[in-house]
Structure formats: C-alpha cells, structure tokens
C-alpha cells in the first residue's frame, strides 16, 4: 500500500525495442500505462500509474525484470506523486473521439456526433488495453478494413482481446456467425463483454478467459477463417503453433503488438508453420502483419 493520499507514477525513457517487454511486465500492476515515441523516434517515454492499493516496491521489481527481459540496463526512474483521483476516468473524459478508417471510436461521454457514414464504437477501456489510440490497435483496424474489401469471414477469433475493440470491428465489418474473444485476464474479458453490450452486439460474440487458444470450447469451434492477435512479439512467436493449428485452409491471420524491427523474427516463426506475409501496415514504429497460407 502506498502511504499518503497521492498516487505513485513512474516515468522513464526507453529504446524502442524494449517497449514491448515493459508493457508486458507492467500491464497487470498499474491502472494506467502510457508509452509514446519522442520526436526523434529513437526513444520512447513510459508512464506507469499505480492505483490506490498499488505497491511501489512491486512496481520497481517489475521494472527491473522488464529491463532484464529486454536486455537493457534499467534507465533512471523518475517517481512522481499525483493527486488521488481516478486518472483513468479523468483521462477518458478529455480524450477526443478518434477516427480510424471508417470507424469513429469514442468514450461514453463524447461531446461530438459521429461523422456521416462513420461506424461508431463506444469504448470504456477500464483496466483493459485497447482504446484504439495505440498504433498497434489502429494498424489492426486498418488491416481488417483492407480485408473486408476483398472477402467475408464467417468464423473469427480475437486472441488477447483486451477491451474487445478488434472483435467489435470484426462484427461490424462481417457480422460473422461465429465470433470469439479471449484473453488471459478476466478483467479484460469482462470489459470486452461490457463494451460489446454497450454497442448492441452482446449476442454476437462469445467471451472466455483463456491462455492461448487451447481452451476446450475454442478448440471445439475451430477452424477459424480469421484470427486476430494483437499481443507482443515474443508471445506471438510462442503462439505460432497454436494459431496455425486452428486456422482454416484459406484463412488469414492478423498479427500486431510488434515493433518494425521485430517483424522478421515473428514472420520466421509463422513461416515454419506454412504462413506467409500477405500485407503489412507500419505506424509509429509498430507493425501489423497479415499472413496467409
């Protein structure tokens, strides 16, 4: 428990190749995690906000472990004490709606009306990743829109769904008869389920807590003709066998959560399973890959 009335926030500067490891290690410990590139593109800033019951020592240990995973020396950490308010909610109140392709992504209290012909999606991220503002999420949305111009998909799964935004995008694009959204984090699954209900599509998707895709109900539904996985580079590589095993013969896989410099190692992991690059979107140093047999 942090002493005093203030919340604790850690600030540090990272090389781009280390960002994924820090996001992975910190996502379950903090109530808000922000990473953004600096103007030169060579460094990133990270801000991690502990909740009222957060433990600064636990966060410090996680930062050390993240640096070890990333293979870097731990940068200097600037600790700040912030007023004890709900920073997640306060931030969402001031975030303006976001246009990605045809989609207009907004919070519950957006003051603006969506543009004509836009597809609105209301997102309450809560403690789950996925408001659409990260380049990986935006890249996936754009990749799904490109796919929608070429074909339909009937069986779709969003692996590591976070807020459920990508599952909802898939539902809006194809209204697939079978749509799964899974995440290892029960909070994320509940958030995704609530977001879907808020957007009037709660009957269209099945939500489940699962580590990977070996959960019995997912296996019973396979194969899928579209798999979406916006996670991180190393978990994607570890999931290559699992994802290829549940992919239909003419299916597609959309991968993101990886830096441009990590593309080749991810592609190599999936190439050994017979999946090859069909399309690619790069945004702010992050990559989204579309793979096909």
C-alpha positions, 0 to 999 in steps of 0.5 A: 500500500502506498502511504499518503493520499497521492498516487505513485507514477513512474516515468522513464525513457526507453529504446524502442525495442524494449517497449514491448517487454515493459508493457508486458511486465507492467500491464497487470500492476498499474491502472494506467500505462502510457508509452509514446515515441519522442520526436526523434523516434529513437526513444520512447517515454513510459508512464506507469500509474499505480492505483490506490492499493498499488505497491511501489516496491512491486512496481520497481521489481517489475521494472527491473525484470522488464529491463532484464527481459529486454536486455537493457540496463534499467534507465533512471526512474523518475517517481512522481506523486499525483493527486488521488483521483481516478486518472483513468476516468479523468483521462477518458473524459478529455480524450477526443473521439478518434477516427480510424478508417471508417470507424469513429471510436469514442468514450461514453461521454463524447461531446461530438456526433459521429461523422456521416457514414462513420461506424461508431464504437463506444469504448470504456477501456477500464483496466483493459488495453485497447482504446484504439489510440495505440498504433498497434490497435489502429494498424489492426483496424486498418488491416481488417478494413483492407480485408473486408474489401476483398472477402467475408469471414464467417468464423473469427477469433480475437486472441488477447482481446483486451477491451474487445475493440478488434472483435467489435470491428470484426462484427461490424465489418462481417457480422460473422456467425461465429465470433470469439474473444479471449484473453488471459485476464478476466478483467479484460474479458469482462470489459470486452463483454461490457463494451460489446453490450454497450454497442448492441452486439452482446449476442454476437460474440462469445467471451472466455478467459483463456491462455492461448487458444487451447481452451476446450470450447475454442478448440471445439469451434475451430477452424477459424477463417480469421484470427486476430492477435494483437499481443507482443512479439515474443508471445506471438512467436510462442503462439505460432503453433497454436494459431496455425493449428486452428486456422482454416485452409484459406484463412488469414491471420492478423498479427500486431503488438510488434515493433518494425524491427521485430517483424522478421523474427515473428514472420520466421516463426509463422513461416515454419508453420506454412504462413506467409506475409500477405500485407503489412501496415507500419505506424509509429514504429509498430507493425501489423502483419497479415499472413496467409497460407 
